[in-house]
Amino acid sequence: MAQESIFSSPESFSNQYAQLCRVLALDAKCARWGLSWDTFADALRRSAEQRFHGARAGSSEVESYLRSLHLEDLALACACSEGFETAWEFFIAEFRSQLRSGARAIVRDSGPADACRADDLADSLYAELYGVRSAGSARRKSLFEYFHGRSKLSTWLRAVLAQRHVDLLRTGGKMISLDTEPGCEAPREPAQQSDGVPADPNREAYLQRIDAALSAALAALAPRERMILACYYVDRLTLAVIGRMLREHESTVSRQLDRINRALRENVTHSLLRGAPAHDGRAAEPALDRAQVELAFEYAVEDWPFDLSRALSKQVSAADPPEK
């Protein structure tokens, strides 16, 4: 049977992964919300369908992917999508302040501080999160259905806020729904997007910009720093093993790794905020604002095909021995 038929059919998926879904439903604490395992299994199926996009994948690969999800966040989103009152009350209590603080940071970084405007931005999501009924349908369509558990729920919510804010800026402040087409009540399916933030036509452009900025930042690292990244992220060596190679304690290596990661993010952020003039026949790249930069980073952690091994191998060679 073709792999895509397993993902597209709830019955086929449940039959093949029933035992795993039951285990994951326990790990996700679905009973806390009164969420049945088969409803949660369908959320797992939709997540896998988004991840593999109909491609063939072995059972072990699918299982590994499903176990990597933020299961409790996915269960909460699923219960909210189903309209369970206890889940919705928990979501409001747990995330309302986070949504508002995130919105205030986004608004402050792209214009004059306006707490009321930021709160309106955050609160405007609730209708879409709770869901609306499509014409002729008794079932609500909730924005939570676009969350697939690949990132934390708080991270996904910040991405949705950032995209909403960017869209508002593009339309001169007119409040629009990110997940609907003009004249259509039902949210549109995000095209080739892993964790459900409704499709952004500028997504690929953002990823190209962050790809170029990160490649440049990696090129500027010292050979020793590139080696540490390659050992940890590409070769999957432990901090203890890397420490023995460098004749340093693993806690020292950990601090160095953290410093390198923070420096890379800072350099990429500055590059995106700065933009670039036209050069050698290449078009100028306009500066992004803080909300757009945040959105670019959120897209990058979803399903970004950046090849770190290749990027580092271009910089590290036998002529670059580790620094003592």
Secondary structure, DSSP 8 states (H G I E B T S, - for coil): --HHHHHH-HHHHHHHHHHHHHHHHHHTTGGGTT--HHHHHHHHHHHHHHHHTT----HHHHHHHHHTS-HHHHHHHHHHHTT-HHHHHHHHHHHHHHHHHHHHHHHHHTSS--HHHHHHHHHTHHHHHH-EE-TT-SSEE-GGGG--SSS-HHHHHHHHHHHHHHHHHHTTT----TT--TT--S----TT-SS-----TTHHHHHHHHHHHHHHHHHTS-HHHHHHHIIIIIS---HHHHHHHHTS-HHHHHHHHHHHHHHHHHHHHHHHHH-B--BTTB--B----HHHHHHHHHHHHHH----HHHHHHTT--TTS----
